[in-house]
Amino acid sequence: MHKRMQALLLGSLSVLASGSAVSADAPELRVPLGFQIQKVADVPNARSLAMGDNGTLFVSSQFAGKVHAVTDVLGEQPRVYLLAEKLRLANGIAFADGDLYVAETGRLLRYAAIESHLDDPGEPEILADDLPTGGKLHSWKYIAFGPDDKLYMSVGAPCNICDEPDYGLIIRMNADGTDREIYARGIRNTVGFDWQPEADVLWFTDNNRDMMGDDEPPGELNRAAQAGLHFGFPFCHGVDTVEPEPELAALGQCADSEAPVLELPAHTAPLGMVFYQGEMFPEAYQGQILIAEHGSWNRSQKVGYRVSLVKLDEAGQRAISYEAFIEGWLSDEKASGRPVDVLVAPDGSLLVSDDKEGRIYRVTYVGTEKD
């Protein structure tokens, strides 16, 4: 079966988890039976998450212009530290070799040996001050270190829909900001990516354009099996949704770009994603994908506002199911929270950020009577 047809067939697939449990600590939220969810910390405008070597959770606060650290996030007495403030849309954070990396719209910063200086991190080293900004829209960055020890960074399109060849990219560079190169093109706005276990293949979410109605175009879960692929923006969205602006549609054809592994419902706003590699959840979750769906902002009936689970086939290349993992942030068209990022903690639990309420949640597996 052609890969575009595979993705199209899966685009509308939605299987609800069988049974659910409600936590007394977060009564509005529902997780599958055997799981528990609880709030572990309050962090204003909590966005991207990164984990330090000593168990410190780092949290960006994009619109607040701050970066925080949370110690003992898996214990009984979490403590929140303010590391930096007055930053410009500092969404992207990453941790490597003891150092914290922070991406503003135009700068890449490094805080050396950060876990030893939470009380007084000092001024960061400026690794780069010429990152592409492209105005306000989608100018925030998402960053993560890949298995090649390169730092990968999103460069969002500076528009709802436009042709700007220097934007709509994933780029990569050395840890010190040097030797930048384009890894993937045709990506409107990714705010989450991760590498598939063992295969070391990059997967990422993408938010497609607005103003095409309630049900078009779809969001995307993509797989970049190699460098140099083009994922369709701005001429193609999802599997085969052609851009309605003629001059942009003429830039290419859907058949010539890389199709998403899975089309996600329009306007769900998929952001952070992670492959589950912990030891706490049941075996069925190993190697599967969890996605934070931030939720719609301009749809007549709201969608998203949940964490979803995508299960893959044995080869790890095709999506075979798509279902809710955490839901309850949306009720009667009112949103009590907006999940942004997901991270597997060292003990195998799942950490989730919520930028609307400024919270960090932790999901644990406690088992069922069948276990």
N, C-alpha and C positions, 0 to 999 in steps of 0.2 A: 504494500500500500504506500502511495506517495506520502512523504513526510508532512506535506501541507494538509492532506486529507486526514491524516492521523490527528493532527492538532485541532482541526476543525471539528472532528467528531467528539473530541474530548472537551471542547470549549464550553459546552453546555452541561457537562457532567457534574452533578452535585449529589453526593451521597451523605446524608446526615449520620453522625456518629450514633451508634446504638446505645441508648441510655445516656444519662448525664448526672453529674453530681454538682451540688451547690456548696460553696464554702461559706462558713459563718463569718469569716474575716472579709470576704468580698461577696456579699449575698447576691448581687446582681449578675455575677459571672458564673457561667456553667462550663464545666469540663467533663470529659468522658468518665464513666464509672471507673473507680480505682485511682483517680487523680484528685489532687487538692490544689487550690490556688489561694495564695494569701498575699497581701500587701506587705512589703518588707522595708520600704523607704519612701519618703517624700522628697522628690527632686523637681524643682520648678521647670516646666517645659521639657521634661525628660525625652531625649531623642535617641541618638546613637549610643551603643554600648560597647565597651571593650574591657577585657579582663586582664589584670596584671598577674605577674608570676606569683605574688604572695597573696592572691585572692582579693585584691582591691578591685572593685567595680568602678570603671570610669564612665561618666555619663555626660554627653553634650547637651546643651540647652540652646538650640539654634537661635530662636527669635529673642531669647533673653540675653544672648551674647555671653554665655558663661559655660564653664566646664566644672563639673563636680567629681568628687571621689567618694565612694561608699565603702567603708571597711566593715568586716564581719557581716557581710550581706547574707551569708548562709548560716549565721549564728543567732544568738539571742539579743545582741545589742548593736545593731548597725549604727554607724556614725557617719554623718555626711560632712564633707569638707568642701569648701569653695576654693578651687584651684586658680581660676582665672575669670575675669569679667571684662566688659567693654570690648568684647571681640565682635567681629563682623560676621554674622550668620555662621558661627562655628559649629557646623553640623557634623563633619567628619572627624572621627577619632580612631586611632589604632595604637596598639602596644607591641613593642618588639625590643628584645635585648635590654629590658629594664627601662626603656624610654617611652614616653607618651608623645604621640604625634597628633597634632590638631590642624585641621584644614579649615581656614576661613575662606571667604569667596576668592580672595586674591593671594593669600599667603599660606605657606606650609610652615608650621612651627614644631619645635621639638623641645620637650621638657625632659632633661636627662635625669636618670636615676630617680624617677618621680616617686616611687613608693617609699623612699627614704626621706622625702621632703614634702609630705602632704601638708604639714603646718605652714611651710614657707617654701613653695616651689620656685620662687625667684622668677626672673625674666627668662623667657624661652629663647632658644636659638632660632633665628629666622633662616630656614633652609631655602625658601623661595619666596619672592615677593612679586612674581609676574604671572601668577596663575590666571588663565582666561576667566573673565567675569561675565561679560555679555549682558550687563544690566542687572536688574533685580530678579527677573523671572528665571527660576531654576539655576540660579548662580551658586547656591550652596553645594558643597561637595560631599560625597561619601567616599571613604577610604578604607582599605584593608590590605594586609600583607598576604601575598600569595605563597604557594609552596616553593616558588623560585626565589623567595626573599625579596622580591620586588614589591614596591608600594603601588597598588592600583587605585585609580581615582576616577570618579565620574565627572564629566563635563557636560552639564545639561544644556539643552537647546534654550536660547534666550528669548523664547516666544511660545505662543500656543502652537503655531504651525508656520514654518519658514524654512528657507534653504540657507543654512549657515555652515559651510563645510568645516570650519574650525571648531564647531560645537556638536553636540549630540554624539559624544564619544565616551569610551573608557580608555584612559591612558595608563601607562605604567612607567616607573622610574626607579632609580636606585634609592636606597633609604635616605641618602643625603640630598635627594631632590634632583640629582643629575641624570643625564642620559634619558630624557623623556622621549617616549615613543607612543604612537597610537596603537592600541591593541584591538579595538572594535569600533565600528562606525554604525550610523543609522539608528541611534538609541536616543529617544526623546528625553527621558529623564529617569535614570535608575538611581534609587536611593537604597539599594541593598544587593549585595552579591556574596557568594561563598563558593568554595571549591569542593567538588565531589570527592568523598573519601576514596583513597587508593587510586582512582583515575586521575586525580588532580586536575579536573576539568572545571573551568569557570562557568557558573550559572548565575543569572541575575534577573531581577524583576524590571519591568519597564512600565511607565505610565504614559499612555497614549494621549492624543490631543483631546481637547474639549470642544463643545459647541457643535456636536453632530447628533444631538438627541440623547434620550435616556439610555439607549441600548447599543450605541456604537460610539467609537470603536472599542474593542476589548482591551483589557490589560494583558500583560504578557509575562510568562515565565520562559526564559531563554537559556539556551545552552551554547556556549562558545567553545567548540571542540578544538579550535586552533585560532591563532592570531590572524587578523586581516579580514574577518567576516563583516558583512554589511547586513544590518537587521531591518532595513526597509524605510526608516524615517528619512524624509517626510513624505515619500510617495506611496508607501504601503503601511497599513496598520494591522497587526494581528496576522492571521493566515492569508487572507485575500481581500481585505477591505481597502479599496483603492481610495486614495486621497481625492476629495471632491474638487479641490482647486486645480483646474486644468494645467496650469503652468508647473505646479509641483508634481502632479501625477505623471507628467511627461518626463520626469527625471529618472524613472526606472520602472521596472515591473516587479510585481510580487513574486513571480516565479524565479526571478534572478537574485532575490535576497533570501536571507536565512529565516525560515519559519520558526515561530515559537514552539516550544515543546507543549505548551498548554496556553490556550486562551482563557483569561479570567474575566468574570463579568465586568462589563463597562462601568467605570467610575468607582470601582472598589478601592482604587489607589493602593496597589501592592507596594510595600516599602521593604523593610528588612526581611531577610530570609536566612535560613540556616539549615544545613544538613544535620540531622540528629546523630551524634556519635558517642553519646554518653552511655553509662552502664545502669542507670536507674530505671528508665522506661522499658516496657516489654520488648522482646526481640522484634516484634512486628514494626517497631518504629525505627529500627536501625537503618541508617542510610536514607531515610525519608526526609522530606522537606517541609519545614514549617515557615509560613509567610504571615507577616503582620499586615493586615489590610486596614489602612488608615481610615478609609471611609469616604463617601462621596461628599462633595460640597455644592454641586449645582444640578443634581438630579431631582426630578419631581418627587420621587420616593427614594429615601436614602437606602444605600447598600454598603456592604463592607462592615467596618467597625468590629472586627473579629480577628482571630488568628486561625488560619486554615492549615490543613494538612494535605500534602500531595504525596501520594504513594507511587513509586516507580516499578517498572517491570524488573525481572531478575537481571537483565543486562544493564539496568540503570540508565536507560536512554529514553524511555517512553513513560508518560504519565498514564496510570491505569485507574486512578481515583482521585477525587478532590472533595474534601469535606470539611466541616467546621471542627476545630479543636477547642478553641475558647470562644464563646459568644455570650452576649448579654449586655455589651456596651450600648447596643441600640435597642430601644423599646418604644413602640408607639411614636415613631419618627423623632424621638429625642435621644441624643447621644450623651451618655454619661462618661465616655472616655474615647480615646483614639489611639490604638496601639501603633507603635512606630518601628521598634526593633526587637529582635529575638536573639538570645545568646544562650548556648549550652554551658552551664557552670561546671566547674571541676568535679562536682559530685554527681553530675548527670541531670540535675534539675534544670528547668528552663526559666530564664529571666526574660521579662517582657517590660518594655517601657511604654508609658502613656503620656503624651505631651499635653493633652487637654487638661487632665487633672493633676499632672505632675507627680506620677507615681511609678514605682518599680514593683512589679509582681513576680512571685516565684511559684512555679508549678512543680509539684513533686508527685511521685507515684507511690501509693501506699498499699496497693493491691486490692483484690476482691476476694470474695469467698471461694471463687474457683481457683485462685492461685495456690 
